[in-house]
Amino acid sequence: MTLAFDSTDSIRSAQPLRHAQSVTFDKPLKLSHGSELPGVTVAYETWGTLNPAKDNAVLVCHAISGDSHCARHDEQDDPGWWDELIGPGKSIDTDRYFVVCSNVLGGCRGTTGPISTDPRTGKPFGGSFPLVTVTDMVSAQVRLADHLGIERWAACVGGSLGGHQAMTWATRYPGRVARCFAIATSPRLSSQALAFDVVGRNAILRDPDFHGGQYYDKPTGPTVGLALARMLGHITYLSPEAMSTKFDLDRNQPHEIATDFEKRFSVGSYLAHQGDKFVERFDANSYVTISLAMDLFDLGATPRELRTLLGKSACDWLIVSFSSDWLFTPKQSCEMAHALLREGRSVTYVEIPSDSGHDAFLLRNEIGRYGRLLRAKLDGPSRNPSENVADHNAHSLFNSSGIEYEQIMQFIPKGSGVLDLGCGTCGLLAKLRERDGQDVRLMGVDVNEEKILLAVEAGFDVIDHDLNTPLSMFEDGAFDVVVLSQTLQAVNDVQALLDEMVRVGQRAVVSFPNFAHRSLREMFFHQGRIPKSPGAYGFDWHNSPNRRFPTILDFEDFCRDKGYRIETAVALDLQNGTRVTEEPNLHADTAIYVLRRASGPSR
């Protein structure tokens, strides 16, 4: 098939899963909505070796149309749907971890589902298969874990519906999950996403060949309805940008394929191909069952409800979203991260810029980006950011030098919980960890994808967040100290950010370049041009990220006017590595202030 029809479904087929195993549990499985299954069979695959301590097991959970085959077992094996992520030497390293992936309850690839034989009738369950939920899917996985002797997963990993399963493990079985990696997922589906599923199910249920779900002994089944449901699904998986890239240039030049669906436009032939191929490997009843389970998943509609449920977890969290995913939006992922933060849980959140939509979590390029985050969270710290601070520990916009960090650290009492805004690769936090030990709460905030990755590789939790918006994910007084180093001059609303800093922290430490420094005055006076020199001043007028040009005197006037109490301050000449005590507004190139919300006269 031509590249025009390539999708994340392209590698999947109806071929037998050569490495699949299965285990049958005869004990009835009680389901969330009151009914029960007389027994349950779980189909699964494994990679790697379970170590003697049985603490290296990773559970991989699949999305709505997936199965147990998430990766190759050898070079002769068919590719898996997460091949780029899982395998020897990959982000989830099967030389190191014992990976388990099972087909979900209600599926059609070996686990008990509508196509399974109902022991009470001797015929397939079909339309009589009971309503199942994500909780029920996880209940079946619990039996599998017990069968394998796994008491605690090193990580539960999943995207989309797989993320729902991973989060259910983390919240319902908190003692059995060390880490939860929730990718391109949500606490519940939006009404818009739900609407697409409703239409898809109706296409199946109203297909004349559905026969109330009892079509297995009929000449034909609801292939048209299932194909239409999958076509709808593919629309939701792609972003508008991905659609334009894929179809705009040859919109009126559809590819010739054998199909009964409309193929007048290139996007039509693509969708027809995807629908027709899907019915070759998937069961319509299973699609109805699994999509309904996903639609019923609900961790809460309000922040309070989210906090209540996510607060039950006790694991380390990594939440990843994709900027163009409108099916499981970054906003929904942020809501989960915020709820976890307010419950005091360890969480890193990253939004990956991508034009690929929801499908991004299955695509090679994006896997290469977020896969490093998974590896860092799973394997633990792999780098020491305290080395070569000036060269490698740049903040989001500007470098901070070793002497500046040393001065800032003097204002942070030992054992303090610290939030570093614009943390970069966490050089300051690394120095604090070296000084105070591993038990203090240290967290960063940044927007630079590469620097967030480096910070995570150094063992820190980081929240991907724009400092021009409120720090609403943090409660009042959540940290002892909030730091903003060499970023003040790039902030849109200085007062709003400082208000947030003194709300979230007991005190705020702010450093910024002094634009009244002697060298800058001289350059402006003698040359008549916007000054340019190393560090925060090293930009041309047309490409500078600086929005503000604060001086020491201006900042002190600002604090006095706005009601911030200056506890202490220090002026530095970073070029010479010295403190400045005389005429700092003239001789210092950098200033550091410790602020509180004023409860008395300003300094």
Secondary structure as GFF3:
##gff-version 3
##sequence-region A 1 603
A	DSSP	three_ten_helix	3	5	.	.	.	ID=ss1
A	DSSP	beta_strand	21	25	.	.	.	ID=ss2
A	DSSP	beta_strand	29	30	.	.	.	ID=ss3
A	DSSP	beta_strand	36	37	.	.	.	ID=ss4
A	DSSP	beta_strand	40	47	.	.	.	ID=ss5
A	DSSP	beta_strand	57	61	.	.	.	ID=ss6
A	DSSP	beta_strand	86	87	.	.	.	ID=ss7
A	DSSP	beta_strand	92	93	.	.	.	ID=ss8
A	DSSP	beta_strand	98	102	.	.	.	ID=ss9
A	DSSP	beta_strand	117	118	.	.	.	ID=ss10
A	DSSP	beta_strand	123	124	.	.	.	ID=ss11
A	DSSP	three_ten_helix	126	128	.	.	.	ID=ss12
A	DSSP	alpha_helix	134	148	.	.	.	ID=ss13
A	DSSP	beta_strand	155	159	.	.	.	ID=ss14
A	DSSP	alpha_helix	161	172	.	.	.	ID=ss15
A	DSSP	three_ten_helix	174	176	.	.	.	ID=ss16
A	DSSP	beta_strand	179	183	.	.	.	ID=ss17
A	DSSP	alpha_helix	191	205	.	.	.	ID=ss18
A	DSSP	three_ten_helix	211	213	.	.	.	ID=ss19
A	DSSP	alpha_helix	223	237	.	.	.	ID=ss20
A	DSSP	alpha_helix	240	247	.	.	.	ID=ss21
A	DSSP	alpha_helix	266	278	.	.	.	ID=ss22
A	DSSP	alpha_helix	284	296	.	.	.	ID=ss23
A	DSSP	alpha_helix	303	310	.	.	.	ID=ss24
A	DSSP	beta_strand	316	322	.	.	.	ID=ss25
A	DSSP	alpha_helix	330	342	.	.	.	ID=ss26
A	DSSP	beta_strand	347	352	.	.	.	ID=ss27
A	DSSP	three_ten_helix	357	362	.	.	.	ID=ss28
A	DSSP	alpha_helix	364	379	.	.	.	ID=ss29
A	DSSP	alpha_helix	389	392	.	.	.	ID=ss30
A	DSSP	alpha_helix	402	410	.	.	.	ID=ss31
A	DSSP	beta_strand	418	421	.	.	.	ID=ss32
A	DSSP	alpha_helix	427	436	.	.	.	ID=ss33
A	DSSP	beta_strand	442	446	.	.	.	ID=ss34
A	DSSP	alpha_helix	449	457	.	.	.	ID=ss35
A	DSSP	beta_strand	461	464	.	.	.	ID=ss36
A	DSSP	beta_strand	479	485	.	.	.	ID=ss37
A	DSSP	three_ten_helix	488	490	.	.	.	ID=ss38
A	DSSP	alpha_helix	494	504	.	.	.	ID=ss39
A	DSSP	beta_strand	505	513	.	.	.	ID=ss40
A	DSSP	alpha_helix	518	527	.	.	.	ID=ss41
A	DSSP	three_ten_helix	535	537	.	.	.	ID=ss42
A	DSSP	alpha_helix	552	562	.	.	.	ID=ss43
A	DSSP	beta_strand	564	573	.	.	.	ID=ss44
A	DSSP	beta_strand	578	580	.	.	.	ID=ss45
A	DSSP	alpha_helix	584	587	.	.	.	ID=ss46
A	DSSP	beta_strand	590	597	.	.	.	ID=ss47
###
